[in-house]
Amino acid sequence: MADTHKEWLERLEAESRKKQELFMNDIAAKLRHPRMTEKPQHPFRGSPDFWKAFEWSVEERIEAFTDNFLSVGGHVARLETMEEAKRFMVEKAEEMSAKYVIRQNQPELADLDLEGALPESQVSVWNTDPGQYWRARAAEADFGIVIADHAVAYTGSVTVLSAEHKGRSVSLLPTVLIIIIPVDRLKTRLGEVLSAFDEAGRENLPAGIHFISGPSRSSDIENDLTIGVHGPGIVYALLVG
């Protein structure tokens, strides 16, 4: 019985390998390319030197980031000061009748005094009340407000780190997300941001590193593009400085 079962398994494996060969040969024929039977050689690791040296000027970074962020449905505003950013946020909150606003517990945001500037909204500061269920507070928020830790012009991405005073939920759960990006944190290449984490070492990594490239976009079900299912459907990037 054991020999019969073993023979059956060997026959199945042989048939499977034969089908695999036919499948791979068919792909190679359609590509008009010889079958590759050995893995390709990679003599170089990481980015080439010319890419590591590639860098845009400040204005080129701003222009590229803006184009990339807009192309995926995000919104960008170019502002000179944090006071202008405050006015922008207050106007948007009033325009959209925001009832609940949640922000990171960051000194830059505390200096804006959004609590006093939005008397018609309830402004909550992340993780300041130990009795509050903060994920639920973020989920019901109309606006989430965060400060970007990094941004990348070439990919149109923003990096937001998680910590005790700046939870991931602030950028993930509200309906509208506003990201303040100091221009001096806007880099040309993604590698400039990632290398900083490598150099810091594993023990100094934050609780979370989150890359945001516009509003939430989901198209994995029947190729139907839906905005805002797994994150904010409206995202504003405010380039300040």
GIHULIN-V57359 format. One record per residue. N is the residue number from 1. PHI is phi as a letter, one per 30 degrees, with the letter a starting at -180 (* if undefined). PSI is psi in whole degrees, 0 to 359 (NA if undefined). BURIAL is + if it has 24 or more other C-alpha atoms within 12 Angstrom, else -. Layout:
n;phi;psi;burial
N;PHI;PSI;BURIAL
N;PHI;PSI;BURIAL
//
This chain:
n;phi;psi;burial
1;*;317;-
2;d;318;-
3;d;322;-
4;d;318;-
5;d;320;-
6;d;317;-
7;d;321;-
8;d;317;-
9;d;319;-
10;d;321;-
11;d;319;-
12;d;318;-
13;d;318;-
14;d;317;-
15;d;320;-
16;d;317;-
17;d;324;-
18;d;316;-
19;d;322;-
20;d;318;-
21;d;315;-
22;d;319;-
23;d;312;-
24;d;322;-
25;d;323;-
26;d;318;-
27;d;315;-
28;d;321;-
29;d;318;-
30;d;327;-
31;d;351;-
32;h;47;-
33;b;139;-
34;d;149;-
35;d;133;-
36;c;121;-
37;c;352;-
38;b;146;-
39;d;144;-
40;d;150;-
41;d;141;-
42;b;86;-
43;d;342;-
44;c;146;-
45;b;138;-
46;i;189;-
47;d;144;-
48;d;161;-
49;e;324;-
50;d;329;-
51;d;324;-
52;d;333;-
53;d;351;-
54;d;129;-
55;a;135;-
56;c;161;-
57;d;170;-
58;e;313;-
59;d;324;-
60;d;321;-
61;d;316;+
62;d;316;+
63;d;316;+
64;d;316;+
65;e;315;+
66;e;312;+
67;d;315;+
68;d;320;+
69;d;319;+
70;d;327;+
71;d;339;-
72;c;14;+
73;j;6;+
74;d;175;+
75;b;143;+
76;b;137;+
77;b;134;+
78;c;117;+
79;b;154;-
80;c;323;-
81;b;165;-
82;d;333;+
83;d;320;-
84;d;322;-
85;d;319;+
86;d;314;+
87;d;319;-
88;d;313;+
89;d;320;+
90;d;316;+
91;d;319;-
92;d;320;+
93;d;319;+
94;d;320;-
95;d;322;-
96;c;5;-
97;h;49;-
98;d;122;+
99;d;320;+
100;b;133;+
101;b;137;+
102;b;141;+
103;b;161;+
104;d;156;+
105;c;73;+
106;c;143;+
107;e;321;-
108;d;323;-
109;d;326;+
110;d;324;+
111;d;338;-
112;d;341;+
113;h;54;+
114;d;332;+
115;e;318;+
116;d;332;-
117;d;345;-
118;b;69;+
119;d;338;-
120;d;354;-
121;c;151;+
122;c;110;+
123;c;120;+
124;c;144;+
125;c;121;+
126;e;129;+
127;i;30;+
128;c;345;-
129;b;111;-
130;d;342;-
131;d;355;-
132;c;138;-
133;d;97;-
134;d;330;+
135;d;322;-
136;d;320;-
137;d;319;+
138;d;323;+
139;d;330;+
140;c;355;+
141;d;140;+
142;d;322;+
143;b;138;+
144;c;136;+
145;b;125;+
146;b;162;+
147;c;129;+
148;d;138;+
149;d;326;+
150;b;163;+
151;b;153;+
152;b;121;+
153;d;318;+
154;d;328;+
155;c;352;+
156;i;38;+
157;c;151;+
158;b;137;+
159;c;126;+
160;b;125;+
161;c;150;+
162;c;143;+
163;a;176;-
164;e;324;-
165;c;2;+
166;b;71;+
167;d;152;+
168;d;329;+
169;d;334;+
170;d;325;+
171;c;345;+
172;c;324;+
173;c;329;+
174;d;161;+
175;d;318;+
176;c;135;+
177;c;131;+
178;c;123;+
179;c;120;+
180;d;123;+
181;c;103;+
182;e;131;+
183;e;329;+
184;d;353;-
185;c;1;+
186;d;113;+
187;c;167;+
188;d;309;+
189;c;152;+
190;d;326;+
191;e;330;+
192;d;327;+
193;d;313;+
194;d;323;-
195;d;329;-
196;d;323;-
197;d;321;-
198;d;316;-
199;d;330;-
200;d;333;-
201;j;153;-
202;e;320;-
203;d;343;-
204;c;9;-
205;d;145;-
206;d;173;-
207;d;327;-
208;a;146;-
209;b;115;-
210;c;128;+
211;c;125;+
212;c;123;+
213;b;63;+
214;j;187;+
215;d;161;+
216;d;130;+
217;b;122;+
218;b;127;-
219;b;28;-
220;d;357;-
221;c;108;-
222;h;29;-
223;h;30;-
224;c;112;-
225;d;123;-
226;b;134;-
227;c;135;-
228;i;15;+
229;d;315;-
230;c;26;-
231;l;183;+
232;e;138;+
233;d;345;+
234;b;126;+
235;b;126;+
236;c;129;+
237;c;118;+
238;c;107;+
239;d;113;+
240;c;129;+
241;k;NA;-
//
